[in-house]
Amino acid sequence: MKELDTSGYSCPEPVIMTKKALKDSPEGLDVTVDNRASKENVTRYTTALGYSVRTEEGKGCWILHIAR
């Protein structure tokens, strides 16, 4: 599965980066975010598109496993 690291970016940039990455990998991807707002916004955006999101908490970040 494709991986996307959005650490260091604040919203809306992680959502925009996720949108672009999903065009290349429409079946899903793993997105790393480092702030709660990005976690919530990327999750909200992708679930609105019909994806399921499983969140894994790491050290100072979250990995969002986004899949169809």
Buried (B, 14 or more C-beta within 10 A) or exposed (E): EEEBBBEEBEBBEBBEBBBEBBEEBEEBBBBBBBBEEBBEBBBEBBEEEEBEBEEEEEEEBBBBBBEE
